[in-house]
Amino acid sequence: MQERLRSEVIESDALPETLRLVAGADVSFDRGSPTLYAAVVVLDAATLEVVEVGAAQARATFPYLPGYLSFRELPPLLAAFAKLRTRPELLLCDGHGRAHPRRFGLASHVGVALGVPSIGCAKSRLVGEHRAPGPRRGAHVALRDGGEVIGEVLRTRAGVAPVYVSVGHRVCLGTARRLVLHFTPRYRLPEPLRVAHAEVNRLRRASANAERPEPSSIFR
């Protein structure tokens, strides 16, 4: 499926002249638990204030296998996206797009499935080789696999580990890198992803607390 669908990825910009709404998508789970918590958080692209949150909880129907993350995380992400009243013009995903063994990671799968411009922004490398980017914010180098440029390694904060940026869908690589840096004013991760990450972890903790039984007491 990945090899068939990768031909549908568009690696040119299909964005509005002025971005108004940008979203971050993330999924969280407890190790050993089949329950997945997904969130798509829409932010005002100018102020980075939260506009809306779509969230979903689902049972995983696919195992955790590197390179096949989208088959596990796509269903709850689509369910979370379906709950939004607003439609973001750009979606940042905690995962890879073209920087994938078959050039069709989570960011590409989500982008093609929804028809939304998307960017992959991952904290670790899945495939490819690269030099270390310079130490300053904004420094970047190409991520290559077999001589093919599949992404960029971008330093979003001085002296902090870089992130791995790749095309998801309907965005070129240069634009993807510039937008990730633009939406990362303070921390290592872009603000849409940082907020989405906090939201899925909040959902996971809230669910765990709700399932925890009340302690018994002889005084009750």
Backbone as ProteinMPNN parsed JSONL, in Angstrom:
{"seq_chain_A": "MQERLRSEVIESDALPETLRLVAGADVSFDRGSPTLYAAVVVLDAATLEVVEVGAAQARATFPYLPGYLSFRELPPLLAAFAKLRTRPELLLCDGHGRAHPRRFGLASHVGVALGVPSIGCAKSRLVGEHRAPGPRRGAHVALRDGGEVIGEVLRTRAGVAPVYVSVGHRVCLGTARRLVLHFTPRYRLPEPLRVAHAEVNRLRRASANAERPEPSSIFR", "coords_chain_A": {"N_chain_A": [[0.825, -1.202, 0.0], [1.925, 1.257, 0.811], [3.913, 1.605, -1.153], [2.295, 1.819, -3.384], [0.682, 4.085, -2.841], [2.514, 6.135, -2.546], [3.022, 7.442, -4.907], [1.049, 9.286, -5.091], [1.703, 11.438, -3.596], [2.242, 14.892, -3.527], [4.834, 17.029, -4.184], [5.031, 19.794, -4.25], [4.22, 23.218, -3.492], [1.005, 23.796, -2.209], [-0.394, 25.799, -0.832], [-2.253, 28.393, 0.876], [-1.811, 31.901, 0.194], [-1.558, 33.387, 2.515], [-1.217, 31.858, 5.512], [-3.699, 30.865, 7.75], [-4.664, 29.003, 9.598], [-3.053, 26.475, 11.335], [-2.222, 23.139, 12.131], [-1.357, 20.666, 14.605], [-0.553, 17.224, 14.89], [-0.715, 14.341, 16.895], [-0.033, 11.202, 18.558], [-0.461, 9.165, 21.407], [0.414, 6.573, 23.768], [0.305, 4.062, 26.34], [2.971, 1.967, 27.176], [2.61, -1.391, 26.357], [-0.112, -1.261, 26.459], [-3.144, -1.491, 24.548], [-4.52, 0.779, 23.885], [-4.927, 3.798, 22.141], [-4.319, 7.295, 22.069], [-5.305, 10.085, 20.409], [-4.756, 13.328, 18.998], [-5.658, 16.289, 17.282], [-4.665, 19.451, 17.056], [-5.67, 22.666, 16.448], [-4.213, 25.716, 15.601], [-4.053, 29.302, 15.646], [-2.354, 30.665, 13.025], [-0.939, 33.036, 13.099], [-0.83, 34.006, 15.765], [-0.37, 31.747, 17.256], [-2.123, 30.785, 19.1], [-4.408, 28.474, 20.606], [-7.075, 27.279, 18.696], [-8.916, 25.216, 18.297], [-9.585, 21.854, 19.381], [-9.405, 18.528, 18.404], [-10.063, 15.295, 19.442], [-9.463, 11.784, 19.992], [-10.009, 8.442, 21.095], [-8.863, 5.16, 20.783], [-8.731, 1.634, 20.109], [-5.786, -0.045, 19.333], [-5.262, -1.594, 16.219], [-3.21, -2.597, 14.858], [0.143, -3.721, 15.07], [3.022, -2.2, 16.768], [5.318, -1.27, 14.603], [8.356, -0.308, 13.275], [8.455, 1.895, 10.526], [5.939, 1.3, 9.686], [4.158, 2.883, 10.957], [1.938, 4.475, 10.342], [-0.199, 2.754, 9.824], [-1.011, 2.018, 12.27], [-1.515, 4.41, 13.651], [-3.004, 6.094, 12.015], [-5.915, 5.579, 11.903], [-7.023, 6.528, 14.534], [-6.166, 9.191, 14.34], [-7.535, 10.16, 12.081], [-10.098, 9.977, 13.092], [-9.97, 11.873, 15.14], [-9.495, 14.185, 13.623], [-11.876, 14.353, 12.229], [-13.599, 15.383, 14.096], [-13.203, 18.059, 14.185], [-14.384, 21.392, 13.753], [-13.314, 23.402, 12.306], [-11.153, 23.651, 9.447], [-7.857, 22.956, 9.098], [-5.2, 24.613, 7.305], [-2.721, 23.626, 7.025], [-0.952, 20.795, 8.159], [1.021, 19.594, 10.708], [2.89, 16.77, 11.479], [3.819, 14.429, 13.993], [6.114, 12.663, 13.052], [7.527, 10.944, 10.177], [7.577, 11.911, 6.678], [8.381, 11.832, 3.548], [10.866, 10.966, 4.34], [11.435, 8.117, 4.702], [11.628, 4.544, 4.51], [10.142, 3.597, 2.3], [9.321, 5.94, 1.28], [6.923, 6.946, 2.192], [5.758, 7.851, 4.791], [4.083, 8.445, 7.989], [3.263, 11.222, 7.92], [2.914, 11.667, 5.197], [0.964, 9.769, 4.608], [-1.23, 10.618, 6.156], [-1.599, 13.174, 5.042], [-2.252, 12.581, 2.329], [-4.544, 11.008, 2.719], [-6.333, 12.847, 3.839], [-6.235, 14.953, 2.093], [-4.855, 17.261, 2.692], [-2.34, 19.769, 2.989], [0.735, 18.704, 4.336], [3.358, 18.16, 6.758], [6.169, 16.336, 7.775], [7.655, 16.058, 10.917], [10.015, 14.906, 12.841], [11.492, 13.566, 15.849], [13.587, 11.817, 15.816], [15.756, 9.918, 13.627], [14.685, 7.826, 10.969], [15.574, 6.651, 8.622], [18.371, 7.032, 6.385], [21.281, 9.225, 5.932], [23.403, 11.806, 7.297], [25.287, 14.873, 7.698], [26.315, 16.626, 10.686], [24.284, 19.379, 11.495], [25.044, 22.941, 11.68], [25.667, 24.689, 14.831], [23.89, 26.765, 15.381], [20.584, 28.23, 15.63], [18.373, 27.459, 13.012], [20.254, 26.368, 11.336], [20.888, 23.881, 8.875], [21.018, 20.706, 7.202], [21.142, 18.395, 4.435], [19.218, 15.398, 4.461], [20.025, 12.283, 3.364], [19.399, 9.37, 1.397], [20.733, 6.699, -0.132], [21.819, 8.449, -2.038], [19.689, 10.059, -2.647], [17.923, 12.973, -1.76], [15.975, 13.082, 0.992], [14.945, 14.537, 3.03], [15.346, 17.137, 5.524], [17.69, 18.041, 8.043], [17.227, 19.858, 10.798], [18.195, 22.511, 12.877], [16.484, 23.749, 15.45], [16.778, 25.121, 17.789], [19.496, 26.792, 19.3], [22.304, 24.834, 20.002], [20.782, 22.634, 20.72], [19.457, 19.341, 20.169], [18.77, 18.479, 16.758], [15.79, 18.451, 14.583], [13.977, 16.261, 12.359], [12.953, 16.968, 9.249], [10.546, 16.507, 6.724], [8.896, 16.214, 3.516], [5.414, 15.954, 3.582], [2.846, 16.13, 2.178], [1.747, 18.019, -0.596], [3.501, 20.131, -0.124], [6.634, 21.639, -0.659], [10.076, 20.675, -0.014], [11.814, 22.755, 0.824], [9.997, 24.745, 1.649], [8.731, 23.326, 3.686], [10.813, 23.09, 5.582], [11.25, 25.828, 6.187], [8.76, 26.561, 7.26], [8.531, 24.89, 9.502], [10.608, 25.909, 11.074], [9.658, 28.52, 11.377], [7.35, 28.131, 12.913], [8.425, 27.43, 15.305], [9.169, 29.105, 17.715], [10.302, 29.107, 20.293], [10.869, 26.612, 21.575], [12.203, 23.219, 21.138], [10.518, 21.709, 19.47], [8.04, 22.394, 16.911], [5.414, 24.695, 17.665], [2.662, 23.827, 17.143], [2.961, 21.003, 17.222], [4.056, 20.656, 19.746], [1.969, 21.485, 21.426], [-0.01, 19.638, 20.679], [1.226, 17.29, 21.506], [1.272, 17.671, 24.284], [-1.477, 17.622, 24.72], [-2.311, 14.957, 24.0], [-0.954, 13.494, 25.913], [-2.161, 14.505, 28.19], [-4.755, 13.511, 27.83], [-4.221, 10.777, 27.982], [-3.307, 10.496, 30.631], [-5.578, 11.373, 32.015], [-7.412, 9.393, 31.347], [-6.229, 7.176, 32.544], [-6.422, 7.907, 35.242], [-9.186, 7.948, 35.524], [-9.827, 5.291, 35.279], [-8.67, 4.179, 37.471], [-9.394, 2.568, 40.484], [-11.299, 3.743, 43.318], [-9.656, 4.207, 46.423], [-10.145, 1.902, 49.047], [-11.643, 2.316, 52.302], [-11.802, 2.037, 55.797], [-13.188, 3.918, 57.084], [-15.23, 4.842, 55.591]], "CA_chain_A": [[0.0, 0.0, 0.0], [2.812, 2.419, 0.851], [4.551, 1.754, -2.46], [1.273, 2.241, -4.336], [0.175, 5.418, -2.535], [3.549, 7.174, -2.541], [2.961, 8.193, -6.161], [0.028, 10.321, -4.962], [2.25, 12.57, -2.85], [2.607, 16.065, -4.317], [5.958, 17.684, -3.515], [5.046, 21.22, -4.564], [3.376, 23.957, -2.553], [-0.415, 24.039, -2.484], [-0.776, 26.512, 0.38], [-2.75, 29.75, 0.632], [-0.779, 32.948, 0.269], [-1.413, 33.691, 3.942], [-1.731, 30.784, 6.355], [-4.494, 31.324, 8.888], [-4.822, 27.928, 10.578], [-2.09, 25.385, 11.259], [-2.551, 22.13, 13.149], [-0.379, 19.647, 14.975], [-1.178, 15.921, 15.125], [0.138, 13.438, 17.668], [-0.666, 10.028, 19.16], [0.241, 8.677, 22.586], [-0.089, 5.317, 24.342], [1.1, 3.47, 27.405], [3.64, 0.755, 26.719], [1.904, -2.605, 26.745], [-1.557, -1.047, 26.375], [-3.623, -1.387, 23.169], [-5.302, 2.007, 23.715], [-4.238, 4.929, 21.546], [-4.93, 8.602, 22.301], [-4.915, 10.95, 19.296], [-5.248, 14.707, 19.042], [-5.317, 17.267, 16.251], [-4.858, 20.749, 17.694], [-5.619, 23.752, 15.466], [-3.715, 26.971, 16.152], [-4.007, 30.494, 14.812], [-1.003, 30.672, 12.48], [-0.271, 34.303, 13.408], [-0.604, 34.177, 17.198], [-0.098, 30.417, 17.824], [-3.105, 30.471, 20.13], [-5.233, 27.316, 20.267], [-8.402, 27.589, 18.175], [-9.801, 24.07, 18.479], [-8.943, 20.561, 19.616], [-10.14, 17.312, 18.093], [-9.382, 14.186, 20.12], [-10.107, 10.478, 19.862], [-9.405, 7.307, 21.792], [-9.185, 3.966, 20.001], [-7.935, 0.44, 20.354], [-4.875, -0.312, 18.224], [-5.562, -2.797, 15.445], [-1.987, -2.931, 14.134], [1.257, -3.678, 16.024], [3.999, -1.119, 16.645], [6.41, -1.725, 13.746], [9.029, 0.815, 12.609], [8.212, 1.962, 9.098], [4.511, 1.06, 9.419], [3.473, 3.604, 12.029], [0.665, 5.047, 9.92], [-1.269, 1.756, 9.887], [-1.421, 1.973, 13.676], [-1.928, 5.711, 14.172], [-3.894, 6.826, 11.119], [-7.341, 5.535, 12.259], [-7.44, 7.494, 15.558], [-5.93, 10.563, 13.88], [-8.652, 10.526, 11.22], [-11.253, 10.17, 13.966], [-9.787, 13.162, 15.812], [-9.648, 15.233, 12.611], [-13.299, 14.426, 11.869], [-14.326, 16.112, 15.131], [-12.932, 19.492, 14.065], [-15.322, 22.238, 13.019], [-12.478, 24.187, 11.398], [-10.256, 22.843, 8.628], [-6.538, 23.597, 9.024], [-4.604, 24.739, 5.967], [-1.456, 22.902, 7.08], [-0.909, 19.842, 9.262], [2.335, 19.103, 11.103], [2.751, 15.455, 12.095], [4.946, 13.9, 14.753], [6.539, 11.482, 12.309], [8.174, 11.235, 8.907], [6.845, 11.862, 5.427], [9.237, 11.202, 2.541], [12.061, 10.411, 4.993], [10.884, 6.812, 5.067], [12.201, 3.54, 3.598], [9.344, 3.508, 1.075], [8.982, 7.325, 0.959], [5.509, 7.197, 2.486], [5.56, 7.732, 6.226], [2.825, 8.892, 8.578], [2.863, 12.555, 7.464], [2.42, 11.538, 3.829], [-0.276, 8.982, 4.629], [-2.28, 11.496, 6.674], [-1.842, 14.229, 4.074], [-2.958, 12.033, 1.167], [-5.872, 10.551, 3.152], [-7.192, 13.997, 4.124], [-6.113, 15.977, 1.066], [-4.398, 18.471, 3.379], [-0.89, 19.935, 3.015], [1.269, 18.157, 5.586], [4.813, 18.141, 6.941], [6.671, 15.436, 8.803], [8.671, 16.627, 11.8], [10.299, 13.826, 13.788], [12.57, 13.812, 16.802], [14.69, 10.893, 15.556], [15.882, 9.491, 12.236], [14.232, 6.482, 10.631], [16.426, 6.159, 7.545], [19.179, 8.071, 5.763], [22.531, 9.68, 6.536], [23.575, 13.263, 7.214], [26.29, 15.521, 8.541], [25.718, 17.403, 11.767], [24.063, 20.788, 11.143], [25.729, 23.889, 12.534], [25.091, 24.788, 16.179], [22.968, 27.878, 15.535], [19.187, 28.077, 15.204], [18.178, 27.618, 11.578], [21.226, 25.586, 10.572], [20.26, 22.681, 8.337], [21.749, 19.909, 6.214], [20.288, 17.432, 3.747], [19.136, 13.994, 4.869], [20.099, 11.539, 2.115], [19.312, 7.912, 1.421], [21.117, 6.204, -1.444], [22.054, 9.564, -2.939], [18.462, 10.846, -2.79], [17.575, 13.851, -0.641], [14.644, 12.697, 1.463], [14.507, 15.438, 4.089], [16.304, 18.098, 6.073], [17.982, 17.968, 9.476], [17.095, 21.276, 11.125], [18.433, 22.946, 14.256], [15.447, 24.732, 15.785], [17.292, 25.904, 18.918], [20.953, 26.726, 19.363], [22.883, 23.874, 20.93], [19.806, 21.59, 21.046], [19.384, 18.32, 19.12], [17.928, 18.908, 15.637], [14.621, 17.661, 14.215], [14.043, 15.719, 11.0], [11.834, 17.537, 8.5], [10.372, 15.947, 5.385], [7.635, 16.496, 2.827], [4.292, 15.059, 3.799], [1.987, 16.199, 0.988], [1.405, 19.354, -1.071], [4.472, 21.117, 0.362], [7.986, 21.286, -1.078], [10.965, 20.492, 1.137], [12.289, 24.056, 1.309], [8.894, 25.367, 2.383], [8.534, 22.543, 4.91], [11.846, 23.49, 6.545], [11.019, 27.208, 6.616], [7.567, 26.631, 8.109], [8.844, 24.277, 10.795], [11.392, 26.881, 11.843], [8.784, 29.657, 11.685], [6.415, 27.773, 13.98], [9.195, 26.989, 16.475], [9.791, 30.327, 18.209], [10.951, 29.03, 21.605], [11.282, 25.285, 22.021], [12.788, 22.374, 20.089], [9.469, 21.282, 18.564], [7.088, 23.42, 16.487], [4.351, 24.892, 18.654], [1.504, 22.948, 16.94], [3.27, 19.651, 17.694], [4.267, 20.687, 21.197], [0.654, 21.549, 22.055], [-0.673, 18.354, 20.432], [1.874, 16.304, 22.372], [0.773, 17.893, 25.642], [-2.883, 17.23, 24.761], [-2.483, 13.497, 24.029], [-0.496, 13.017, 27.214], [-3.213, 14.845, 29.156], [-5.828, 12.537, 27.633], [-3.767, 9.476, 28.479], [-3.289, 10.537, 32.095], [-6.966, 11.486, 32.486], [-8.029, 8.079, 31.199], [-5.654, 6.302, 33.569], [-6.996, 8.29, 36.541], [-10.6, 7.575, 35.546], [-9.93, 3.838, 35.399], [-8.1, 3.748, 38.741], [-10.47, 2.45, 41.48], [-11.193, 4.521, 44.54], [-9.091, 3.421, 47.526], [-11.119, 1.519, 50.093], [-11.328, 2.887, 53.61], [-12.675, 1.547, 56.861], [-13.911, 5.063, 57.644], [-16.277, 5.266, 54.663]], "C_chain_A": [[0.864, 1.257, 0.0], [3.46, 2.664, -0.511], [3.549, 2.216, -3.522], [0.865, 3.697, -4.107], [1.246, 6.507, -2.616], [3.542, 8.004, -3.82], [1.929, 9.315, -6.099], [0.524, 11.548, -4.194], [2.666, 13.675, -3.819], [3.684, 16.825, -3.556], [6.134, 19.122, -3.984], [4.031, 21.915, -3.671], [1.949, 24.12, -3.076], [-1.008, 24.695, -1.248], [-1.362, 27.866, 0.025], [-1.638, 30.772, 0.792], [-0.512, 33.343, 1.717], [-2.04, 32.553, 4.745], [-2.499, 31.365, 7.536], [-4.561, 30.276, 9.992], [-3.81, 26.824, 10.316], [-2.39, 24.409, 12.386], [-1.361, 21.218, 13.41], [-1.111, 18.364, 15.304], [-0.21, 15.005, 15.85], [-0.698, 12.307, 18.239], [0.188, 9.57, 20.328], [-0.379, 7.366, 23.059], [0.825, 4.888, 25.478], [1.715, 2.179, 26.891], [2.908, -0.481, 27.254], [0.397, -2.485, 26.68], [-1.985, -0.941, 24.918], [-4.363, -0.075, 22.877], [-4.434, 3.143, 23.186], [-5.032, 6.207, 21.811], [-4.411, 9.545, 21.223], [-5.505, 12.333, 19.468], [-4.77, 15.466, 17.814], [-5.673, 18.627, 16.831], [-4.65, 21.843, 16.656], [-5.206, 25.04, 16.162], [-3.89, 28.101, 15.135], [-2.563, 30.634, 14.32], [-0.235, 31.942, 12.821], [0.095, 34.413, 14.878], [-0.169, 32.897, 17.904], [-0.982, 30.119, 19.033], [-3.992, 29.323, 19.664], [-6.625, 27.771, 19.843], [-9.377, 26.46, 18.475], [-8.984, 22.807, 18.683], [-9.9, 19.445, 19.211], [-9.388, 16.139, 18.685], [-10.174, 12.901, 19.95], [-9.31, 9.439, 20.629], [-9.821, 6.043, 21.046], [-8.281, 2.818, 20.404], [-7.072, 0.168, 19.122], [-5.242, -1.62, 17.541], [-4.355, -3.258, 14.641], [-0.828, -2.828, 15.111], [2.18, -2.49, 15.785], [5.204, -1.662, 15.869], [7.056, -0.517, 13.083], [8.81, 0.751, 11.102], [6.755, 1.756, 8.725], [3.635, 1.777, 10.444], [2.089, 4.096, 11.607], [-0.478, 4.041, 9.998], [-1.8, 1.609, 11.319], [-2.065, 3.28, 14.106], [-2.906, 6.467, 13.287], [-5.366, 6.753, 11.53], [-7.736, 6.497, 13.379], [-7.191, 8.938, 15.149], [-7.048, 11.04, 12.96], [-9.913, 10.775, 12.038], [-11.167, 11.505, 14.695], [-10.012, 14.316, 14.837], [-11.12, 15.439, 12.267], [-14.116, 15.213, 12.884], [-14.113, 17.621, 15.053], [-14.049, 20.201, 13.305], [-14.583, 23.122, 12.006], [-11.559, 23.248, 10.631], [-8.905, 23.545, 8.532], [-6.008, 23.609, 7.59], [-3.264, 24.043, 5.874], [-1.463, 22.017, 8.313], [0.524, 19.396, 9.489], [2.156, 17.802, 11.876], [4.016, 15.065, 12.84], [5.354, 12.576, 14.118], [7.152, 11.917, 10.988], [7.183, 11.239, 7.752], [7.664, 11.089, 4.405], [10.49, 10.562, 3.155], [11.74, 9.043, 5.584], [11.438, 5.781, 4.09], [11.459, 3.416, 2.272], [8.776, 4.871, 0.681], [7.512, 7.642, 1.206], [5.248, 6.94, 3.968], [4.228, 8.321, 6.671], [2.357, 10.228, 8.029], [2.328, 12.514, 6.038], [1.077, 10.811, 3.794], [-1.448, 9.844, 5.105], [-2.631, 12.571, 5.651], [-2.628, 13.751, 2.873], [-4.378, 11.626, 1.547], [-6.839, 11.715, 3.329], [-7.191, 15.041, 3.011], [-5.65, 17.302, 1.618], [-2.88, 18.583, 3.255], [-0.335, 19.494, 4.373], [2.787, 18.118, 5.552], [5.143, 17.123, 8.022], [7.767, 16.118, 9.603], [8.905, 15.628, 12.924], [11.483, 14.162, 14.675], [13.774, 12.912, 16.562], [14.65, 10.44, 14.099], [15.374, 8.063, 12.068], [15.145, 5.857, 9.595], [17.237, 7.324, 7.005], [20.422, 8.432, 6.567], [22.653, 11.192, 6.376], [24.771, 13.699, 8.029], [25.574, 16.235, 9.684], [25.486, 18.831, 11.288], [24.835, 21.691, 12.085], [25.009, 24.081, 13.859], [24.023, 25.861, 16.335], [21.557, 27.523, 15.073], [19.078, 28.347, 13.71], [19.181, 26.865, 10.73], [20.567, 24.293, 10.095], [21.169, 22.005, 7.329], [20.774, 18.917, 5.597], [20.356, 16.063, 4.42], [19.049, 13.183, 3.583], [19.99, 10.04, 2.366], [19.607, 7.4, 0.016], [21.323, 7.3, -2.468], [20.844, 10.453, -3.15], [18.234, 11.708, -1.556], [16.144, 13.546, -0.236], [14.126, 13.609, 2.569], [15.601, 16.406, 4.472], [16.475, 17.844, 7.569], [18.136, 19.411, 9.944], [17.335, 21.54, 12.607], [17.424, 24.047, 14.589], [15.814, 25.59, 16.986], [18.796, 25.727, 18.977], [21.399, 25.708, 20.406], [21.967, 22.739, 21.33], [19.734, 20.609, 19.874], [18.427, 18.746, 18.01], [16.686, 18.032, 15.487], [14.768, 17.255, 12.751], [12.769, 16.128, 10.254], [11.757, 16.864, 7.135], [9.004, 16.309, 4.825], [6.6, 15.457, 3.238], [3.463, 14.99, 2.527], [1.7, 17.665, 0.683], [2.271, 20.466, -0.491], [5.847, 20.688, -0.159], [8.909, 21.282, 0.137], [11.464, 21.82, 1.696], [11.229, 24.777, 2.121], [8.653, 24.652, 3.698], [9.545, 22.961, 5.971], [11.581, 24.89, 7.075], [9.814, 27.313, 7.548], [7.814, 25.998, 9.473], [9.633, 25.258, 11.657], [10.521, 28.062, 12.268], [7.869, 29.355, 12.865], [7.117, 27.225, 15.223], [9.907, 28.19, 17.075], [10.604, 30.161, 19.491], [11.546, 27.672, 21.93], [11.883, 24.482, 20.878], [11.756, 21.993, 19.033], [8.596, 22.449, 18.13], [5.914, 23.498, 17.455], [3.121, 24.023, 18.393], [1.76, 21.525, 17.44], [3.459, 19.618, 19.204], [2.928, 20.704, 21.935], [-0.1, 20.237, 21.867], [-0.088, 17.263, 21.318], [1.384, 16.434, 23.813], [-0.677, 17.426, 25.766], [-3.05, 15.712, 24.817], [-1.994, 12.917, 25.347], [-1.498, 13.355, 28.313], [-4.369, 13.854, 29.054], [-5.451, 11.175, 28.21], [-3.782, 9.436, 30.004], [-4.701, 10.599, 32.66], [-7.669, 10.147, 32.401], [-7.527, 7.118, 32.261], [-6.24, 6.617, 34.938], [-8.46, 7.875, 36.644], [-10.786, 6.081, 35.755], [-9.412, 3.32, 36.738], [-9.201, 3.685, 39.791], [-10.212, 3.333, 42.69], [-10.593, 3.657, 45.651], [-10.146, 3.11, 48.579], [-10.688, 2.106, 51.429], [-12.311, 2.348, 54.645], [-13.517, 2.658, 57.44], [-15.039, 5.503, 56.73], [-17.608, 4.628, 55.031]], "O_chain_A": [[0.575, 2.212, -0.721], [3.542, 3.805, -0.965], [3.92, 2.927, -4.456], [0.719, 4.459, -5.063], [0.913, 7.685, -2.743], [4.004, 9.145, -3.821], [1.926, 10.201, -6.954], [-0.155, 12.573, -4.148], [3.357, 13.421, -4.805], [3.472, 17.223, -2.411], [7.259, 19.609, -4.102], [3.103, 21.289, -3.159], [1.723, 24.523, -4.217], [-1.992, 24.215, -0.685], [-1.016, 28.438, -1.009], [-0.638, 30.513, 1.461], [0.63, 33.602, 2.096], [-3.245, 32.317, 4.665], [-2.004, 32.249, 8.236], [-4.522, 30.61, 11.176], [-3.723, 26.301, 9.205], [-2.772, 24.823, 13.48], [-0.491, 21.028, 12.56], [-2.172, 18.396, 15.928], [0.959, 14.896, 15.481], [-1.913, 12.431, 18.387], [1.417, 9.585, 20.252], [-1.546, 7.085, 22.787], [1.98, 5.308, 25.556], [1.039, 1.385, 26.238], [2.63, -0.589, 28.448], [-0.31, -3.481, 26.827], [-1.258, -0.355, 24.116], [-4.786, 0.155, 21.744], [-3.354, 3.416, 23.71], [-6.263, 6.2, 21.78], [-3.206, 9.778, 21.133], [-6.599, 12.5, 20.006], [-3.634, 15.31, 17.368], [-6.845, 18.92, 17.071], [-3.581, 21.938, 16.054], [-5.777, 25.411, 17.188], [-3.877, 27.875, 13.925], [-1.644, 30.714, 15.135], [0.996, 31.931, 12.833], [1.192, 34.856, 15.216], [0.342, 32.948, 19.023], [-0.63, 29.301, 19.884], [-4.296, 29.206, 18.477], [-7.274, 28.549, 20.541], [-10.522, 26.702, 18.859], [-7.847, 22.699, 18.222], [-11.059, 19.424, 19.626], [-8.187, 16.0, 18.454], [-11.394, 12.922, 19.785], [-8.094, 9.551, 20.786], [-10.994, 5.872, 20.713], [-7.205, 3.017, 20.968], [-7.576, 0.155, 17.999], [-5.5, -2.628, 18.199], [-4.45, -4.19, 13.842], [-0.818, -1.907, 15.928], [2.128, -1.853, 14.733], [6.009, -2.419, 16.411], [6.37, 0.234, 12.39], [8.959, -0.302, 10.482], [6.365, 2.004, 7.585], [2.527, 1.341, 10.754], [1.169, 4.131, 12.424], [-1.622, 4.438, 10.217], [-2.913, 1.127, 11.53], [-3.052, 3.272, 14.841], [-3.572, 7.389, 13.756], [-6.033, 7.787, 11.512], [-8.707, 7.235, 13.209], [-7.93, 9.828, 15.569], [-7.468, 12.194, 13.043], [-10.7, 11.667, 11.724], [-12.175, 12.193, 14.853], [-10.649, 15.31, 15.186], [-11.558, 16.567, 12.041], [-15.215, 15.667, 12.568], [-14.765, 18.379, 15.771], [-14.589, 19.67, 12.334], [-15.145, 23.532, 10.991], [-11.225, 22.168, 11.118], [-8.815, 24.622, 7.943], [-6.326, 22.738, 6.781], [-2.72, 23.88, 4.782], [-1.92, 22.427, 9.38], [1.172, 18.881, 8.578], [1.364, 17.737, 12.817], [5.13, 15.33, 12.39], [4.98, 11.504, 14.595], [7.281, 13.11, 10.713], [6.102, 10.654, 7.832], [7.653, 9.858, 4.386], [11.105, 9.697, 2.531], [11.771, 8.845, 6.799], [11.695, 6.121, 2.935], [12.074, 3.159, 1.237], [7.867, 4.956, -0.145], [6.924, 8.488, 0.531], [4.612, 5.956, 4.346], [3.366, 8.65, 5.855], [1.18, 10.375, 7.7], [1.394, 13.242, 5.703], [0.172, 11.187, 3.049], [-2.532, 9.801, 4.522], [-3.806, 12.852, 5.415], [-3.564, 14.42, 2.435], [-5.316, 11.87, 0.788], [-8.022, 11.598, 3.012], [-8.054, 15.919, 2.986], [-6.0, 18.356, 1.087], [-2.189, 17.576, 3.404], [-0.864, 19.862, 5.422], [3.412, 18.054, 4.494], [4.477, 17.059, 9.056], [8.697, 16.689, 9.034], [8.096, 15.514, 13.844], [12.361, 14.94, 14.301], [14.867, 13.203, 17.047], [13.627, 10.567, 13.427], [15.607, 7.204, 12.919], [15.458, 4.669, 9.674], [16.837, 8.48, 7.15], [20.594, 8.011, 7.711], [22.091, 11.783, 5.454], [25.217, 12.993, 8.933], [24.358, 16.422, 9.641], [26.397, 19.441, 10.729], [25.239, 21.265, 13.167], [23.855, 23.676, 13.997], [23.311, 25.864, 17.34], [21.362, 26.638, 14.241], [19.617, 29.331, 13.203], [18.987, 26.733, 9.522], [19.783, 23.684, 10.822], [21.989, 22.655, 6.682], [19.716, 18.635, 6.16], [21.412, 15.633, 4.884], [18.12, 13.361, 2.796], [20.425, 9.522, 3.395], [18.835, 7.633, -0.914], [21.032, 7.106, -3.649], [20.962, 11.506, -3.776], [18.34, 11.222, -0.43], [15.213, 13.728, -1.021], [12.983, 13.465, 3.001], [16.645, 16.482, 3.826], [15.526, 17.48, 8.265], [19.067, 20.105, 9.534], [16.758, 20.883, 13.473], [17.515, 25.154, 14.059], [15.238, 26.658, 17.189], [19.31, 24.636, 18.732], [20.932, 25.721, 21.545], [22.326, 21.944, 22.198], [19.928, 20.998, 18.723], [17.375, 19.319, 18.295], [16.542, 17.013, 16.162], [15.568, 17.823, 12.007], [11.666, 15.693, 10.585], [12.775, 16.672, 6.47], [8.083, 16.661, 5.562], [6.865, 14.255, 3.243], [3.378, 13.947, 1.878], [1.442, 18.457, 1.589], [1.829, 21.609, -0.378], [6.188, 19.507, -0.107], [8.565, 21.821, 1.189], [11.53, 21.992, 2.913], [11.529, 25.356, 3.165], [8.398, 25.294, 4.716], [9.182, 23.166, 7.129], [11.674, 25.123, 8.28], [9.845, 28.07, 8.519], [7.353, 26.516, 10.49], [9.347, 25.412, 12.844], [10.636, 28.547, 13.394], [7.639, 30.214, 13.716], [6.478, 26.627, 16.09], [11.128, 28.295, 16.962], [11.495, 30.965, 19.765], [12.63, 27.598, 22.507], [12.055, 24.999, 19.775], [12.068, 21.954, 17.843], [8.421, 23.401, 18.891], [5.476, 22.482, 17.997], [2.559, 23.505, 19.359], [0.868, 20.907, 18.021], [3.063, 18.656, 19.862], [2.765, 20.022, 22.947], [-0.762, 19.768, 22.793], [-0.818, 16.411, 21.825], [1.114, 15.434, 24.48], [-1.066, 16.891, 26.804], [-3.854, 15.22, 25.608], [-2.565, 11.947, 25.845], [-1.669, 12.586, 29.259], [-4.901, 13.408, 30.071], [-6.268, 10.51, 28.846], [-4.22, 8.451, 30.597], [-4.996, 9.957, 33.668], [-8.443, 9.798, 33.292], [-8.3, 6.337, 32.816], [-6.528, 5.705, 35.714], [-8.928, 7.495, 37.717], [-11.781, 5.649, 36.337], [-9.671, 2.175, 37.108], [-9.899, 4.682, 39.978], [-9.069, 3.63, 43.037], [-10.978, 2.498, 45.805], [-10.942, 3.973, 48.947], [-9.505, 2.361, 51.652], [-13.507, 2.225, 54.379], [-14.453, 2.402, 58.198], [-15.749, 6.455, 57.057], [-18.613, 4.867, 54.362]]}, "name": "protein", "num_of_chains": 1, "seq": "MQERLRSEVIESDALPETLRLVAGADVSFDRGSPTLYAAVVVLDAATLEVVEVGAAQARATFPYLPGYLSFRELPPLLAAFAKLRTRPELLLCDGHGRAHPRRFGLASHVGVALGVPSIGCAKSRLVGEHRAPGPRRGAHVALRDGGEVIGEVLRTRAGVAPVYVSVGHRVCLGTARRLVLHFTPRYRLPEPLRVAHAEVNRLRRASANAERPEPSSIFR"}
